[in-house]
Amino acid sequence: FCTPCLQECLKPKKPVCGVCRSTLTPGSRALDLEKQIETTETTCNGCNKKMFLSKMRSHAASCSKYQNYIMEGVKAVTKEPLHNTRSFPNRFTFPCPYCSEKNFDQEGLVEHCKALHSMDAKQVVCPICASMPWGDPNYRSANFMEHLQRRHRFSYDTFVVVGAFLCPLLQDYDADEDDMMAQVLMRSLRDK
């Protein structure tokens, strides 16, 4: 878990797990899980070196063969780049649809709009949604502030990060979805 998500799980009087909702005891460690991570052996998909799961993340970050393995998978499912990439919106920073102030990340845009535009009823296009491949750049939200609160309280990439750690192919917005799923399934069978 990232720190903000874990803190949310610990806020209630009876804290719960963010995945299974079982009761958590703050401050107590999951010793059984730690032991399993320390004693389960795996093999690097790049260099075939054997190691315990507890060492895999640091190894993967420094193993050039593993990085090549990941890039081969990304190349296998990525479409050829289109000629005019300037016509595609930036998916990392956004302008305010009310005052056109620029370069907000998603959370920054939400905070900016809450602070300065919470009473503005003008119908506007959500720049976050419009930047997504499935987004409609002409759709005007009837209540943009409510839309922000419901849809963009947290970053879509928060969910992608977990999947991307398991399979970096999931991060590529331009990848063909069918090819991407086939590649993920193939790797999951091969990586058992």
C-alpha positions as CSV (number, residue, x, y, z in Angstrom):
1,F,0.0,0.0,0.0
2,C,1.0,3.6,-0.5
3,T,1.1,5.6,2.7
4,P,-2.1,7.7,2.1
5,C,-4.1,4.5,1.4
6,L,-2.7,2.8,4.4
7,Q,-3.5,5.8,6.6
8,E,-7.1,5.8,5.3
9,C,-7.4,2.1,6.4
10,L,-6.1,3.0,9.9
11,K,-8.4,6.0,10.4
12,P,-11.5,4.2,11.7
13,K,-11.8,3.3,15.4
14,K,-11.5,-0.3,14.2
15,P,-9.0,-0.3,11.4
16,V,-9.5,-2.7,8.5
17,C,-7.4,-4.2,5.7
18,G,-7.7,-2.3,2.4
19,V,-8.1,-5.5,0.5
20,C,-10.1,-8.0,2.6
21,R,-11.5,-5.7,5.2
22,S,-10.4,-7.9,8.1
23,T,-9.6,-6.1,11.4
24,L,-6.1,-4.6,11.6
25,T,-4.1,-4.1,14.7
26,P,-2.0,-1.0,14.2
27,G,1.7,-1.5,15.1
28,S,1.6,-5.3,14.9
29,R,3.5,-6.9,12.0
30,A,2.3,-9.6,9.7
31,L,5.0,-12.0,10.8
32,D,3.6,-14.9,8.8
33,L,3.6,-12.9,5.6
34,E,7.1,-11.6,6.3
35,K,8.3,-15.1,6.9
36,Q,6.7,-16.3,3.6
37,I,8.3,-13.5,1.6
38,E,11.7,-14.2,3.3
39,T,11.6,-17.9,2.6
40,T,9.9,-18.1,-0.9
41,E,12.4,-18.5,-3.7
42,T,11.8,-17.1,-7.2
43,T,13.9,-16.6,-10.4
44,C,14.6,-13.3,-12.1
45,N,13.0,-13.4,-15.6
46,G,16.0,-11.5,-17.0
47,C,19.1,-13.1,-15.7
48,N,17.6,-16.3,-14.2
49,K,19.3,-15.7,-10.9
50,K,17.5,-17.4,-8.0
51,M,16.7,-15.3,-4.9
52,F,14.1,-14.9,-2.2
53,L,11.0,-12.7,-2.9
54,S,12.2,-10.2,-0.3
55,K,15.2,-9.4,-2.5
56,M,13.4,-9.4,-5.9
57,R,12.3,-5.7,-6.0
58,S,15.8,-4.3,-5.4
59,H,17.3,-6.9,-7.8
60,A,14.8,-6.0,-10.6
61,A,15.6,-2.3,-10.2
62,S,19.3,-3.0,-10.9
63,C,19.2,-6.0,-13.3
64,S,19.7,-4.8,-16.9
65,K,18.5,-8.1,-18.3
66,Y,15.3,-7.8,-16.4
67,Q,14.8,-4.3,-17.7
68,N,15.3,-5.6,-21.2
69,Y,12.8,-8.4,-20.5
70,I,10.2,-5.7,-19.5
71,M,11.0,-3.6,-22.6
72,E,10.5,-6.6,-24.9
73,G,7.1,-7.1,-23.5
74,V,6.2,-3.4,-23.9
75,K,7.4,-3.4,-27.5
76,A,5.4,-6.5,-28.2
77,V,2.1,-4.8,-27.5
78,T,2.8,-1.1,-28.3
79,K,1.4,0.3,-31.5
80,E,3.6,2.2,-33.8
81,P,3.8,5.8,-32.8
82,L,1.5,8.1,-34.7
83,H,3.1,10.8,-36.9
84,N,1.4,13.8,-35.3
85,T,1.8,13.3,-31.5
86,R,1.2,17.0,-30.8
87,S,-2.5,16.4,-31.4
88,F,-2.7,14.1,-28.3
89,P,-3.3,15.7,-24.9
90,N,-0.8,15.5,-22.1
91,R,-2.0,12.9,-19.6
92,F,0.1,14.2,-16.7
93,T,-0.7,17.8,-16.3
94,F,-4.0,19.6,-16.8
95,P,-5.3,23.2,-17.2
96,C,-8.1,24.5,-15.0
97,P,-11.3,24.5,-17.2
98,Y,-12.5,27.6,-15.4
99,C,-9.5,30.0,-15.4
100,S,-7.1,28.2,-17.7
101,E,-4.3,28.1,-15.2
102,K,-2.0,25.4,-16.4
103,N,0.2,22.5,-15.2
104,F,-1.9,20.9,-12.4
105,D,-1.5,17.3,-11.7
106,Q,-4.8,15.5,-11.1
107,E,-4.8,16.0,-7.3
108,G,-3.6,19.6,-7.8
109,L,-6.5,20.3,-10.2
110,V,-9.0,18.9,-7.7
111,E,-7.6,21.1,-4.9
112,H,-7.4,24.2,-7.1
113,C,-11.0,23.9,-8.2
114,K,-12.3,23.2,-4.7
115,A,-10.5,26.2,-3.4
116,L,-11.2,28.7,-6.2
117,H,-14.2,27.5,-8.2
118,S,-16.5,25.5,-5.8
119,M,-19.4,27.9,-6.5
120,D,-18.9,28.1,-10.3
121,A,-21.9,26.4,-12.0
122,K,-20.5,26.8,-15.6
123,Q,-20.6,23.5,-17.5
124,V,-17.0,22.7,-18.5
125,V,-15.1,19.8,-20.1
126,C,-13.1,17.7,-17.6
127,P,-9.5,18.0,-18.9
128,I,-8.5,14.7,-17.0
129,C,-11.2,12.7,-18.7
130,A,-10.7,14.4,-22.1
131,S,-7.0,13.4,-22.0
132,M,-7.8,9.7,-21.8
133,P,-8.0,7.6,-24.9
134,W,-11.6,6.9,-24.2
135,G,-12.4,10.5,-23.2
136,D,-14.7,12.8,-25.2
137,P,-13.1,16.2,-25.5
138,N,-16.5,17.8,-26.1
139,Y,-18.4,16.4,-23.2
140,R,-19.4,19.1,-20.7
141,S,-20.1,17.9,-17.2
142,A,-23.4,19.2,-15.8
143,N,-21.8,19.5,-12.3
144,F,-18.0,19.6,-12.7
145,M,-17.3,20.0,-9.0
146,E,-19.3,16.9,-8.2
147,H,-17.6,15.0,-11.0
148,L,-14.2,15.9,-9.7
149,Q,-15.1,14.8,-6.2
150,R,-16.6,11.5,-7.4
151,R,-14.3,10.6,-10.2
152,H,-11.0,12.2,-9.5
153,R,-10.5,12.1,-5.7
154,F,-7.5,9.8,-6.4
155,S,-5.4,9.2,-9.5
156,Y,-6.3,6.5,-12.0
157,D,-2.5,5.8,-12.1
158,T,-2.7,4.7,-8.4
159,F,-4.4,1.6,-9.6
160,V,-2.2,1.2,-12.6
161,V,0.9,1.3,-10.4
162,V,0.1,-2.0,-8.7
163,G,-0.7,-3.7,-12.0
164,A,2.3,-2.1,-13.6
165,F,4.6,-3.5,-10.9
166,L,3.2,-6.9,-11.7
167,C,3.1,-6.2,-15.4
168,P,4.5,-2.9,-16.7
169,L,2.7,-3.5,-19.9
170,L,-0.5,-2.2,-18.2
171,Q,0.9,1.3,-18.0
172,D,1.0,1.9,-21.8
173,Y,-2.2,3.8,-22.8
174,D,-1.3,3.3,-26.5
175,A,-1.0,-0.4,-26.4
176,D,-3.6,-2.5,-28.2
177,E,-5.8,-4.0,-25.4
178,D,-6.2,-7.4,-27.0
179,D,-2.5,-7.7,-27.6
180,M,-1.7,-6.5,-24.1
181,M,-4.0,-9.1,-22.5
182,A,-2.6,-11.9,-24.6
183,Q,0.9,-10.8,-23.6
184,V,0.0,-10.7,-19.9
185,L,-1.6,-14.1,-20.0
186,M,1.3,-15.6,-21.9
187,R,3.7,-14.2,-19.3
188,S,1.6,-15.3,-16.4
189,L,1.8,-18.9,-17.7
190,R,5.5,-18.7,-18.5
191,D,6.4,-17.0,-15.1
192,K,4.8,-19.7,-12.9
